[in-house]
């Protein structure tokens, strides 16, 4: 997969992911003509995404870019548009991720490593009680168990729980948007890390994502492009190729 195609996949996923966060009880979405704003209901911060500027003439493009920048909030600038990027980053300084400490990776079905059953108990969350269990392990608390359960009922997610013996210790989630799936919310209790459990849970999620018809699977990791932290190393181990 060439870089331009990978960036289009990442852009589409990122806009979808931020829209999903709008499901959280404490967040709201504000739809504008050329972009969408995600913010908490207390309005302490905002994230601007789904920025649609490619159709504007040069004067309107520059005006809208300056309008968005003036808000001084996080912005997901779509990465694939060279014309927009030339206005947004006139000196060529283009951060390819929504946060300075994140990098993104992609995988297509042909690149998926051969699946090996690790003989670890792994189950999908299906009931509200399952999602409460999932949520107790998941590090990200923006979405509530009810939010996750509602997304599951809409057939937008699969949530996986991995066990050490009979104790639930590791989770991951596959978010689904048409042909683009994303591995998200991977978390493992500290005392059960570096034992291969998260790897096994993610490998099962990846296999079932491609079995279900995913064209591409994305993942993000913290630490920036030069870091080799746990989340990035896990992505490499799973077979993802980082962009940038």
C-alpha positions in Angstrom: 0.0 0.0 0.0 1.4 3.4 -1.0 1.7 6.2 1.6 -1.0 8.4 0.0 -3.6 5.5 0.1 -2.6 4.7 3.7 -3.1 8.4 4.7 -6.6 8.4 3.2 -7.5 5.3 5.2 -6.2 7.0 8.4 -8.0 10.2 7.7 -11.3 8.4 7.2 -10.8 6.4 10.4 -9.7 9.4 12.5 -12.8 11.4 11.5 -15.0 8.3 12.3 -13.2 7.8 15.7 -13.8 11.4 16.8 -17.4 11.1 15.8 -17.7 7.9 17.8 -16.4 9.8 20.9 -19.4 12.1 20.4 -21.5 9.2 21.8 -20.0 9.7 25.2 -22.4 11.1 27.8 -20.3 14.1 28.6 -19.4 15.1 25.0 -21.3 16.7 22.2 -20.9 17.3 18.5 -21.4 20.7 16.8 -21.9 20.4 13.0 -20.6 23.3 11.0 -20.8 23.8 7.2 -17.1 22.8 6.6 -16.1 21.0 9.8 -17.4 19.3 13.0 -16.5 20.3 16.6 -16.3 17.7 19.4 -16.3 19.1 22.8 -17.3 18.3 26.4 -20.6 19.8 27.5 -18.7 22.0 29.9 -16.9 23.5 26.8 -13.4 23.4 28.4 -11.8 22.2 25.2 -12.6 21.3 21.7 -11.4 19.0 18.9 -12.1 20.0 15.3 -12.4 17.3 12.7 -14.0 16.2 9.4 -12.5 19.3 7.9 -13.9 19.6 4.3 -12.0 22.3 2.5 -10.7 20.8 -0.8 -13.6 22.3 -2.9 -13.0 25.9 -1.8 -11.2 28.4 -4.0 -7.9 29.7 -2.8 -9.2 32.8 -1.0 -12.0 31.0 0.8 -9.6 28.2 1.7 -7.1 30.6 3.3 -9.9 32.4 5.1 -11.4 29.1 6.6 -8.0 27.8 7.6 -7.2 31.0 9.5 -10.7 30.9 11.1 -10.0 27.3 12.4 -6.5 28.1 13.5 -7.9 31.1 15.4 -9.9 28.8 17.7 -6.6 27.5 19.1 -7.9 24.0 19.5 -6.8 20.5 18.4 -7.5 20.0 14.7 -7.4 16.9 12.6 -6.3 18.3 9.3 -6.9 15.6 6.6 -3.4 14.4 5.6 -3.9 13.4 2.0 -4.7 16.9 0.5 -1.4 18.5 -0.6 -3.3 21.7 -1.6 -4.8 22.1 1.9 -1.6 21.2 3.6 0.3 23.8 1.7 -2.0 26.4 3.2 -2.2 24.9 6.7 1.6 24.3 6.9 3.1 27.0 4.6 6.7 26.1 5.8 6.1 22.4 5.2 5.8 21.6 8.9 3.1 18.9 8.9 2.5 16.8 11.9 1.0 13.6 10.5 -0.9 12.7 13.6 -3.6 14.4 15.7 -1.4 14.5 18.7 2.4 15.0 19.0 2.8 11.8 20.9 0.9 9.5 18.6 1.8 7.6 15.4 -0.5 5.5 13.2 -0.1 2.2 11.4 -2.1 0.2 8.9 -2.5 -3.5 7.9 -4.2 -5.1 4.9 -5.4 -8.7 4.9 -2.4 -10.0 2.8 0.0 -8.6 5.4 -1.7 -10.3 8.4 0.8 -12.8 10.0 -0.4 -16.4 10.2 -2.8 -16.7 13.1 -1.8 -19.0 16.0 -4.3 -19.9 18.7 -2.5 -19.0 22.0 -4.8 -21.2 24.0 -5.9 -18.2 26.1 -9.5 -17.8 27.1 -10.9 -14.9 25.0 -14.5 -13.8 24.8 -16.5 -11.1 23.1 -18.6 -8.7 25.1 -22.2 -9.1 24.3 -24.3 -8.1 27.3 -24.3 -4.9 29.4 -22.6 -6.8 32.2 -19.9 -7.9 29.8 -19.3 -4.3 28.8 -19.1 -3.2 32.5 -16.4 -5.9 32.9 -14.7 -4.6 29.8 -14.9 -1.0 31.0 -13.3 -1.9 34.4 -10.1 -2.9 32.5 -10.1 -0.4 29.7 -7.9 2.6 30.4 -10.1 5.0 28.4 -13.1 6.1 30.5 -14.7 8.7 28.1 -17.2 6.1 26.8 -19.3 4.5 29.5 -20.3 0.8 29.5 -23.7 1.8 28.1 -22.1 3.8 25.3 -20.0 0.7 24.3 -23.1 -1.5 24.6 -25.1 0.9 22.3 -22.3 0.8 19.7 -22.3 -3.0 19.9 -26.0 -3.1 19.3 -25.5 -0.8 16.2 -23.0 -3.4 15.0 -20.2 -0.8 15.0 -17.8 -2.5 17.5 -16.6 -5.8 18.7 -15.0 -5.8 22.2 -12.7 -8.6 23.4 -11.8 -9.7 26.9 -8.8 -11.9 27.6 -8.4 -14.0 30.7 -5.5 -15.2 32.9 -7.0 -18.5 34.1 -10.5 -17.2 35.0 -9.6 -13.6 35.7 -10.3 -11.0 33.1 -7.1 -9.0 32.6 -6.8 -7.6 29.0 -9.2 -6.0 26.5 -9.2 -4.6 23.0 -11.9 -3.3 20.6 -12.4 -3.3 16.9 -14.3 -0.2 15.6 -15.9 -0.7 12.2 -16.7 1.8 9.5 -17.6 0.1 6.2 -14.3 -1.5 4.9 -12.1 0.3 7.4 -11.7 -1.3 10.9 -9.5 0.0 13.7 -8.0 -1.7 16.8 -8.6 0.5 19.8 -8.8 0.7 23.6 -6.2 -2.0 24.1 -5.5 -2.3 27.8 -4.0 -4.8 30.2 -3.9 -4.8 34.0 -0.3 -3.8 35.0 0.4 -7.1 36.9 -0.5 -9.1 33.8 1.5 -7.3 31.2 4.4 -8.8 29.2 2.8 -12.2 29.4 1.5 -12.4 25.8 -2.1 -11.9 26.8 -2.7 -8.6 25.0 -0.9 -10.0 22.0 -3.3 -13.0 21.9 -6.4 -10.9 22.4 -5.3 -8.5 19.6 -4.4 -11.3 17.2 -7.8 -12.8 17.6 -9.5 -9.5 17.0 -7.3 -8.9 13.9 -8.1 -12.3 12.4 -11.9 -11.9 13.0 -11.8 -8.3 11.6 -10.4 -9.6 8.3 -12.7 -12.7 8.4 -15.6 -10.2 8.6 -14.5 -8.4 5.5 -12.2 -5.5 6.6 -10.2 -4.1 3.7 -7.7 -2.4 6.0 -7.1 -2.3 9.8 -5.6 0.7 11.5 -3.9 1.2 14.9 -2.4 4.1 16.8 0.4 4.1 19.4 1.7 6.7 21.8 5.3 8.0 22.1 5.8 9.8 18.8 7.6 8.6 15.6 11.0 7.8 17.3 9.7 6.0 20.4 9.7 2.3 21.0 7.3 2.1 23.9 5.0 -0.8 24.8 2.1 0.2 22.5 4.2 0.8 19.5 6.2 -2.4 20.0 2.9 -4.3 20.3 1.8 -2.9 17.0 5.0 -4.0 15.3 4.7 -7.4 16.8 1.2 -7.7 15.5 2.4 -6.9 12.0 1.3 -3.2 11.5 3.4 -0.8 9.4 3.7 2.7 10.9 3.2 5.7 8.7 5.7 8.6 9.0 
